[in-house]
Amino acid sequence: MYNNNERISASEINKFTYCPYQWYYERKYGTKYIRKKFRKANPDYFFDKENKFLSGNHFHKFYRMKYMIKHVAIIILILATIFFVYWCFLWNM
């Protein structure tokens, strides 16, 4: 077994809750061995941490932009409704 430690870390618990098989195989064989086997089975696949980081930043940037646009649209709608109700009361008096 790769990791004979009796203690389980918080990150291992997180891995276990995500996928028990992933936790088991990483604990039994280690990440290095698993990646080596994966590269042997899939030679065209390329592990690129930088690319994943950049794509994650891209996702979060556009998610935040959509979030902001949605909230600005809601605020404008609420203000327009308030002004419309106020205008109706003034026009009827």
N, C-alpha and C positions, 0 to 999 in steps of 0.2 A: 504494500500500500504506500502511496506517495506521501500522504499526510497522516501520520500515526498519532498526532496530537489529540488528547482527549477533550480539550476545550474547543468550543465552536465559537468563532468570532461573529460579530454582528453582520459583517458582510456575507458570511456563509449562511446565516439565517435568512438574509435577504435573497440570496441565490436560491436557497431551498424553497422559499415561498413563491419565487418566480417559476422555478422548474426543478423539482426534486431530482430528476435524472441528471441535469446539468451539475447540480451540487455533488451528487454521488460520483460521477465520472471525473470531475475536477479534483475531488478529494482522493479518489483512488489512483488516478493516473497523472494528474497535474496538467496545467494548461499547456505547457510546452509540448508534451507528448501528444495531446489532442490536436493542437495546431499542426504538428508535424504530420500526423495521420490525415488530417483534413487536406493539407496541401498536396499530399501524395494522391488522395482520391480526387481532388479538384485542382489540377495544376493551373487552370486559367483564372481561378479566383485570387484576388489580390487584397490582402489586409491593408487598408490604408486608414490609419487613425486620423490623420489630418483631414482627409476628405470627409470622414464621418463627422468630425467636429465642425467643419465649415458648413456642411449640409444641416446640421442641428442648429447652428447660429442662423442660417437662412430661414429655416422653418420658424424659429421663435421670433425673428424680426417681423416676418409677415403675419404671424399669428397675433402679435402685439398690434400691428397696424390695423388688422381687421377688427380687433377688440376695440381700439380707439375710435375707429370709424363708426362702429355699431353704437358705442356710447354717445358719441357726438350727435349721431342721428336721433337717438332717443331723447337727448336733451333738447334738440331743436324741435322735435315733435311735441314735447311737453310745453315748451315755451310758446309754440304756435297755437296750441290748444288753449293755453291761458289767455293769450292775446285775443283769440277768436271769441272766447266766452266774455271777456272784458268788453270787446267791441260790440257784441250782441247786447249786453246790458246797457251800454251807453246809447246805442241806436234806438232801443226800445223805450228809453226814458223820455 
